[in-house]
Amino acid sequence: MSGNNKENLALTPIFIEIGWRISLPLALMVIAGNWIDTKLQTKPTFIFVGIFLSLFMSSYSIYRMIKKFTKED
C-alpha cells in the first residue's frame, strides 16, 4: 500500500462519522416534523422547520468535530 492509500483509510472513519452527523438528525427531525404536521394538520410547515433545525445542528456538530481535530497544542 502506498502512503496515500493509508491516509485515505485513516480518514474513512471520520467521513463515516460526518455522514452519520448529517443523516441521523435529518431523518429524526423529518419524522418528528411529519408527525407534528399530521397532528396539527399544518403540512409541510414542521417538516421544513425540522430540516432547517437538523441542518443547523449537523453544521454545528461538524464544526465542533473539525475544531477538535485542528486544535493546536
N, C-alpha and C positions, 0 to 999 in steps of 0.2 A: 504494500500500500504506500502510495506517495504521501507526502506531508499534507497536501491539500485535501485529500480524502479523509485523513484523520481529523482535520479541522472541521470538515463538514459533518462527520459523525459526532463530534463533540457538541456541535450546535443543534443537532436534531432534537434532544430533549427540550431545549429552550424554545424551539419552534413549535413543538407539540404543546408546551405549556401556554404559549401565546394563543394557539388555536383554541385551547380549552377556555382561556380567559375571555375570548371573544364569543365563542359559540354557546357556552353554558348560560351566561346571563341573558343573552339574546333569546334563547329558547325559553327559558323560565319566564322572562318578562312578557314575551308574546303570548305564552299560555295564560299567564295571570291577567294580562290585558284583555284577552279574548273572553275569559271567564267573567271579568268585571263588566265588559261591554254586553255580554249576554244577559247578565243580571239587571243592568241598568238600561238596556236597550239603547246604547249610545254608539254602536259600531260606526266607525273604526277608531274612535277617539282614544280609548285607553290602550289599544294596540300600538298606535303611534307614540303615545306617551311612554309605553314600555320599551319600544325600540330606541327612543332617544335616551331614556334613562340607562338602558343597557350599554349603549354606545359610550355614554359618559363614564359609567362605572368601568367598562373594559379599558377605555383610554387611560383613566387614572391608574388602574391596576397595572397596566403595561408600563406606564410612565414610572411608577414606583419600582417595578422589577428592573427596568433598564437603569434607573438611577442607582439601584443597589449594585448592579454589575459594573457600572462605570465609576463607582465611588473610588476616589483616590485616597490612599493611606498617607 
